[in-house]
Amino acid sequence: MPRADDPAIAGTMILYRRIPPKGDRATWDDNGQPTPSSQNFRDPEDELSVYMAHETTPEQALAGHTGFGLVYFTAGEVRELFGKAVILCRDDEEPANGHVLVCGNITNGMSKKLKNRAKWVEGRWPARLSPDQW
């Protein structure tokens, strides 16, 4: 069954996105502050996995993902930045915890724009691993 856009996923609705602890997924500045890389906001299968904050918790979104960080942005920002290039839909294969998919071909430029809007969930930075720990 083809995926359909859910207009109810819009506006100020906060979406969580997990950020892996690998060194290529976050860079750290001289003050020890991480910045997620833009590749966190693309998916090779064109289905970016996110979670609706009002239906889950940071702990649930990170369950089973030791060392991962968590960022947030709004559904409205996704729609504003990506326009008709993507749809937002409930994941019918994993409906628990407000799992949503951003479906569509997210280009490098689009992912950079979303990276710049994403903010870290307080206290949810990824582990800072050295390359030999990847």
trRosetta pair geometry for C-beta under 8 A, 3 or more apart (Angstrom, degrees):
i j d omega theta_ij theta_ji phi_ij phi_ji
1 92 7.8 -6 72 47 125 161
3 87 6.4 162 121 86 108 132
3 89 4.7 -176 -176 41 106 165
3 101 7.0 -76 -140 79 154 129
3 103 5.3 105 90 -2 153 170
4 87 7.0 -111 168 168 23 151
4 89 6.1 121 70 -108 43 131
5 87 3.7 -114 -82 -149 87 109
5 88 6.3 56 -145 45 74 56
5 89 6.2 -106 -110 -66 26 92
6 9 4.8 65 91 3 103 105
6 87 7.9 102 9 167 59 95
6 88 6.0 -84 49 102 85 79
6 89 5.2 124 -10 -116 102 54
6 90 6.0 63 -36 -16 157 83
6 100 8.0 -112 46 -134 133 109
7 10 6.0 -4 179 -33 56 132
9 13 6.0 -115 -158 76 56 159
9 52 7.2 -112 -124 -85 100 121
9 75 4.9 -153 158 -139 75 152
9 88 4.3 -126 97 120 134 128
9 89 7.5 -152 17 -81 146 20
9 90 7.7 177 -47 -53 133 70
9 100 6.0 136 -130 -135 152 146
10 13 6.4 86 64 10 25 119
10 75 5.2 -123 -112 112 17 124
10 76 6.1 68 177 -76 61 74
10 79 6.4 10 -130 -19 82 154
10 88 7.8 165 -68 56 62 142
11 74 7.0 -71 127 171 36 123
11 75 6.5 19 46 72 39 102
11 76 4.7 24 -139 -60 17 117
12 74 5.6 -61 -145 -138 34 137
12 75 7.9 11 69 40 10 87
12 76 6.2 0 -60 -4 36 131
13 52 6.2 -36 175 -138 112 100
13 53 7.7 170 177 33 64 90
13 54 7.0 -81 -143 5 83 119
13 74 6.2 118 66 -159 47 80
13 75 4.3 12 67 7 105 122
13 76 7.4 130 33 -20 72 82
14 52 7.3 108 79 -161 58 54
14 53 3.9 -9 90 13 109 136
14 54 7.2 118 46 -28 91 81
14 72 5.2 4 -173 -174 104 126
14 73 7.6 156 -148 85 63 19
14 74 5.9 -52 -95 -98 48 67
14 75 8.0 -99 -55 -14 8 80
15 50 4.2 18 177 162 115 135
15 51 6.7 140 -160 66 65 36
15 52 6.3 -38 -102 -95 67 47
15 53 6.9 -129 -83 -22 16 88
15 72 6.4 155 77 -151 44 71
15 73 6.0 -24 59 68 94 67
15 74 6.8 122 9 -139 88 18
15 75 5.8 107 -32 -62 118 72
15 78 7.1 16 24 -28 150 133
15 100 6.6 -83 -126 58 116 133
16 50 6.2 153 70 -167 45 76
16 51 4.5 -20 55 59 104 95
16 52 7.9 -98 12 -12 86 3
16 53 5.8 115 -33 -75 99 82
16 56 7.1 -98 24 78 138 124
16 58 7.0 180 -123 -105 150 65
16 61 4.7 -32 111 -139 150 164
16 70 5.5 -14 -163 -169 109 108
16 71 7.3 146 -154 78 57 40
16 72 5.4 -36 -95 -93 58 85
16 121 6.8 8 -123 -51 105 136
17 40 6.6 115 140 152 126 107
17 41 7.1 22 175 -96 167 75
17 48 7.5 -20 -119 167 121 105
17 49 7.6 129 -129 93 75 62
17 50 5.2 -42 -78 -108 80 89
17 51 8.0 174 -70 19 37 75
17 70 7.3 150 74 -154 40 58
17 71 5.3 -21 61 64 92 90
17 72 7.3 162 15 -91 76 34
17 73 7.4 3 -1 16 117 98
17 118 6.9 -63 46 -126 126 131
18 49 7.7 -10 24 97 101 107
18 61 6.5 -172 -64 152 95 95
18 62 6.5 142 -110 -101 109 67
18 65 5.7 -24 -154 142 146 167
18 68 4.8 -4 -170 170 105 139
18 69 7.3 136 -163 75 54 44
18 70 6.0 -33 -105 -98 53 71
19 25 5.7 159 -179 150 83 117
19 26 6.0 74 158 -57 129 114
19 36 5.0 -107 -118 -112 140 117
19 40 5.3 -11 -116 -131 84 148
19 68 6.1 147 69 -171 47 79
19 69 4.1 -23 62 66 110 95
19 70 6.8 -159 13 -71 89 21
19 71 5.9 64 -34 -11 121 103
19 126 5.1 -105 103 -48 99 124
20 25 4.6 129 67 -8 87 174
20 40 7.6 -164 18 -107 81 101
20 65 7.9 -103 -103 -172 65 111
20 67 7.7 29 -168 107 54 99
20 68 5.8 -44 -105 -111 36 88
20 126 6.6 55 121 -132 23 145
21 25 7.2 80 82 60 4 128
21 26 7.6 -43 -139 22 36 121
21 67 3.8 -50 -28 148 148 111
21 68 6.1 -110 -33 -84 85 39
21 69 7.2 120 -81 -17 69 85
21 126 4.2 -177 -97 172 65 108
21 127 4.1 4 -131 55 141 86
21 128 7.3 -122 -163 -66 97 15
21 129 5.0 86 141 -9 107 116
22 25 4.7 85 67 0 86 111
22 129 6.7 -43 -110 59 30 127
22 134 5.2 61 -126 -122 91 111
23 26 7.5 -91 -148 58 29 65
23 129 6.2 -113 -49 80 83 82
23 130 7.3 23 -62 -156 130 20
23 131 5.7 -48 9 -78 151 70
23 134 6.6 -83 9 -62 95 123
24 37 6.4 -35 156 0 58 162
24 39 7.2 -4 139 47 98 144
25 36 6.7 -27 160 -149 71 74
25 37 5.5 -125 -151 26 29 110
25 39 6.9 -100 -112 75 66 104
25 40 5.7 90 -159 -69 91 106
25 126 6.9 28 98 24 116 175
26 34 4.4 2 174 -168 126 117
26 35 6.5 154 -159 71 72 38
26 36 5.4 -42 -99 -103 83 47
26 37 6.4 -129 -76 -15 29 82
26 69 6.8 60 -60 19 151 144
26 125 7.8 134 -177 -169 165 86
26 126 5.3 167 0 43 149 129
26 128 7.9 -97 89 -103 122 72
27 34 7.0 144 75 -151 35 63
27 35 5.3 -18 59 57 86 95
27 37 6.7 91 -18 -67 91 89
28 32 6.1 -12 -175 -142 112 35
28 33 6.9 150 -153 71 64 33
28 34 5.3 -35 -94 -92 73 66
28 35 7.8 177 -84 15 27 73
28 128 6.2 31 -59 -124 148 125
29 32 7.2 -53 71 16 68 17
29 33 4.9 -6 38 55 110 88
29 34 8.0 -161 4 -81 76 19
29 35 7.0 65 -34 -15 98 108
34 69 6.9 -145 93 -72 155 170
34 120 7.2 98 72 -77 101 139
34 125 5.3 135 20 -150 134 112
34 126 6.6 168 -162 38 171 88
34 128 7.5 -150 -76 -84 118 99
35 115 7.9 64 168 171 90 107
36 40 4.9 -57 173 26 117 152
36 41 7.8 97 127 -32 125 98
36 69 7.5 -148 -81 84 105 131
36 71 5.7 -66 -23 -40 149 149
36 115 5.8 -144 90 -142 94 92
36 118 5.9 -33 42 92 135 143
37 40 5.8 122 70 -12 67 95
37 115 7.0 -53 152 -126 21 141
38 41 5.9 -64 -169 38 55 107
38 42 7.3 42 142 -14 77 106
38 108 6.7 70 127 -162 140 66
38 111 4.2 107 175 121 94 102
38 112 4.5 -25 -108 -81 143 59
38 114 7.7 113 -140 61 79 83
38 115 4.4 -85 -95 -33 69 146
39 42 5.9 -61 -150 37 48 107
39 111 6.9 56 -87 150 23 151
40 71 7.7 86 128 23 145 135
40 111 7.7 151 62 -173 52 114
40 115 7.0 111 53 -99 100 97
41 48 6.7 18 -166 -133 49 144
41 106 6.5 -119 136 149 78 150
41 110 7.8 -139 124 117 115 77
41 111 3.9 157 85 -148 102 87
41 114 4.4 172 -166 84 156 128
41 115 5.6 -136 -1 -57 139 79
41 118 7.4 -148 -71 -39 127 137
42 48 7.1 -89 -144 -84 13 113
42 106 4.9 -155 -111 88 72 112
42 108 7.5 -21 -62 -90 146 47
42 111 4.7 -48 -45 -78 95 146
43 46 6.0 -174 84 -61 96 10
43 47 5.5 -93 106 59 151 44
43 48 4.7 -168 -16 -77 123 61
43 49 7.3 109 -90 -6 146 74
43 106 7.2 69 21 31 72 120
46 103 6.1 58 139 -160 87 62
46 104 5.9 -133 -173 93 105 9
46 105 5.5 -39 -115 -77 121 52
46 106 7.3 159 -130 3 68 79
47 101 4.6 -26 -165 -159 90 124
47 102 7.4 143 -160 66 38 47
47 103 5.4 -2 -104 -100 70 79
48 101 6.7 131 63 -162 48 61
48 102 4.0 -19 60 56 109 103
48 103 7.8 -155 23 -66 72 33
48 106 6.5 31 -39 -11 131 147
49 91 7.4 17 -124 -62 86 147
49 99 6.9 -27 -158 -160 92 96
49 100 7.9 136 -157 78 46 48
49 101 6.3 -28 -95 -103 52 71
50 99 7.8 142 82 -155 40 50
50 100 5.2 -31 75 71 88 95
50 101 7.5 150 26 -100 78 22
50 102 6.2 47 1 -20 121 103
51 55 7.3 -132 176 73 84 94
51 56 4.9 -35 165 34 127 150
51 60 7.7 -177 -177 102 159 97
51 61 4.7 -151 42 -109 155 109
51 97 5.8 -30 -143 136 123 98
51 98 5.1 90 -171 90 73 95
51 99 5.8 -33 -102 -95 77 50
51 100 6.8 154 -104 18 22 84
52 55 4.6 47 84 22 106 108
52 56 6.7 120 74 9 58 97
52 98 3.3 -111 47 176 93 131
52 100 5.9 82 -39 -20 91 124
53 56 6.7 -88 -134 58 27 79
53 72 6.5 26 -62 -127 132 132
53 98 7.5 -101 5 97 15 160
54 98 7.0 134 68 -95 60 157
55 97 6.2 134 123 -179 93 32
55 98 2.9 134 72 -56 125 119
56 60 4.5 -131 -168 81 97 128
56 61 5.4 104 131 -54 137 89
56 97 4.0 55 -93 -168 120 87
56 98 4.9 -124 -19 32 101 112
57 60 4.8 95 50 7 77 100
57 61 7.0 -143 90 -4 40 87
58 61 5.6 -57 -144 39 33 112
58 62 6.1 14 161 -5 68 114
58 70 5.4 171 -145 69 99 167
58 121 5.3 167 -105 145 131 154
58 124 5.6 -118 -165 -80 137 144
59 62 6.2 -70 -145 48 25 99
59 63 6.6 54 151 -59 63 87
60 63 5.5 -20 -150 -17 35 119
60 97 5.0 -163 144 -125 128 130
61 70 6.0 91 101 -121 129 134
61 97 6.9 170 -78 165 62 132
62 65 5.1 -113 -166 62 60 105
62 68 5.6 -171 -139 75 95 111
62 70 5.9 -88 -63 -55 111 123
62 124 7.2 -148 -56 -146 144 115
65 68 4.0 -10 141 4 112 139
66 127 7.8 14 146 -18 70 136
67 126 6.2 43 155 -168 69 77
67 127 3.6 -54 -147 9 91 126
67 129 7.0 32 -170 -45 140 118
68 126 5.7 -41 -161 -113 29 91
68 127 7.9 -14 -31 5 19 87
69 120 6.6 -50 173 -134 121 101
69 121 7.9 168 172 39 75 90
69 124 5.4 119 -161 141 65 73
69 125 4.8 -29 -114 -172 123 27
69 126 3.3 -81 -21 -44 104 71
69 127 7.9 -160 -48 -2 85 46
70 120 7.3 97 82 -159 55 63
70 121 4.3 -16 99 23 105 128
70 124 3.9 -35 41 148 98 141
71 118 4.1 29 161 177 138 115
71 119 6.2 148 -159 73 85 29
71 120 5.6 -56 -102 -96 73 42
71 121 6.6 -158 -108 -15 19 79
72 118 6.9 144 66 -152 26 72
72 119 5.9 -31 60 64 78 83
72 121 5.6 86 -19 -67 109 88
73 77 4.9 -95 169 66 106 141
73 78 6.8 116 113 -48 118 85
73 114 6.4 -113 -5 -164 176 86
73 117 5.0 71 -127 117 124 106
73 118 5.0 -67 -50 -95 112 62
73 119 7.2 133 -75 14 65 75
74 77 4.6 105 60 -1 81 97
74 78 7.3 -139 102 -2 50 82
75 78 5.5 -49 -154 33 40 114
75 79 6.4 35 150 -15 69 105
75 88 6.0 50 -148 -119 108 176
76 79 5.7 -56 -146 40 33 109
76 80 6.0 34 154 -21 67 108
77 80 5.5 -53 -141 39 31 112
77 81 5.9 21 163 -11 67 112
77 114 7.2 122 134 -123 110 76
77 117 5.0 166 -177 163 146 157
78 81 6.3 -63 -141 43 23 102
78 82 5.7 -17 174 16 63 120
78 86 6.9 -78 165 84 102 139
78 88 6.5 93 103 -67 142 125
78 102 5.9 -116 -161 -118 142 132
78 114 7.0 33 -102 -111 69 120
79 82 6.7 -68 -121 54 19 87
79 83 7.2 71 178 -92 53 23
79 88 7.3 -68 -66 -12 94 125
80 83 7.7 0 179 -62 16 62
81 110 6.4 124 145 -154 103 80
81 113 4.8 170 -152 120 127 130
81 114 5.8 161 102 -69 164 79
81 117 7.1 -126 -50 -10 144 147
82 85 4.9 -112 176 61 84 104
82 86 4.4 -1 141 18 142 116
82 102 7.6 115 22 -176 171 119
82 104 6.9 128 172 81 131 142
82 106 6.8 -50 -115 -110 127 88
82 110 5.6 64 -100 -157 85 128
82 114 7.8 11 -47 -60 105 117
83 86 7.8 108 71 27 42 74
85 104 5.0 130 141 159 66 142
85 105 6.7 -88 179 63 102 73
85 106 7.5 118 127 -93 121 52
85 107 8.0 -57 177 -6 156 96
85 110 7.0 -118 90 -96 152 156
86 102 5.3 8 177 177 140 85
86 103 6.1 149 -159 76 79 42
86 104 3.3 -139 -100 29 65 139
86 106 6.7 21 -70 -72 129 88
87 102 7.8 170 81 -156 37 46
87 103 5.1 -17 58 61 85 100
87 104 6.3 126 9 -41 63 111
88 100 5.9 9 -174 174 92 123
88 101 7.4 169 -149 84 48 46
88 102 5.7 -19 -99 -103 76 66
88 103 7.7 170 -89 17 24 78
89 100 6.8 160 83 -158 30 77
89 101 5.6 -18 64 59 81 91
89 103 6.2 -6 21 1 110 123
90 95 6.1 26 170 -119 114 88
90 99 7.3 83 -163 86 64 66
90 100 6.0 -56 -103 -106 40 69
90 101 7.8 36 131 16 10 82
91 94 4.7 -9 115 57 126 79
91 95 6.4 -164 82 -78 69 47
91 99 4.2 -51 37 119 125 107
91 100 6.4 -161 -18 -109 87 14
91 101 5.1 103 -77 -28 91 102
92 95 6.3 8 -131 -60 32 102
94 99 4.7 -14 108 67 96 165
95 99 6.3 -144 -131 46 17 100
96 99 6.6 38 67 -7 50 111
102 106 7.3 45 122 -56 116 130
106 110 4.8 -129 -164 92 74 129
106 111 5.4 91 146 -60 113 90
106 114 7.8 -27 -162 3 132 141
107 110 4.7 98 52 7 75 103
107 111 7.0 -143 94 -5 39 86
108 111 5.9 -59 -147 37 29 108
108 112 6.4 32 154 -22 64 105
109 112 5.7 -52 -149 32 31 113
109 113 6.7 33 153 -19 63 103
110 113 5.8 -54 -155 32 34 112
110 114 6.6 27 152 -13 66 105
111 114 5.7 -54 -148 40 36 108
111 115 6.2 47 150 -27 66 104
112 115 5.4 -48 -146 32 32 118
112 116 6.6 32 155 -19 62 104
113 116 5.9 -58 -156 34 30 111
113 117 6.9 21 150 -13 63 108
114 117 5.6 -60 -151 39 39 108
114 118 6.3 49 151 -37 70 101
115 118 5.8 -47 -147 18 31 116
120 124 6.2 -178 178 70 87 81
120 125 6.0 0 -153 -80 143 72
121 124 4.0 11 78 35 99 138
125 128 7.9 -1 137 -46 116 89
129 133 4.1 -126 -169 83 108 127
129 134 6.3 130 121 -66 134 65
130 133 5.2 92 57 3 68 106
131 134 5.9 -33 -160 -1 45 114
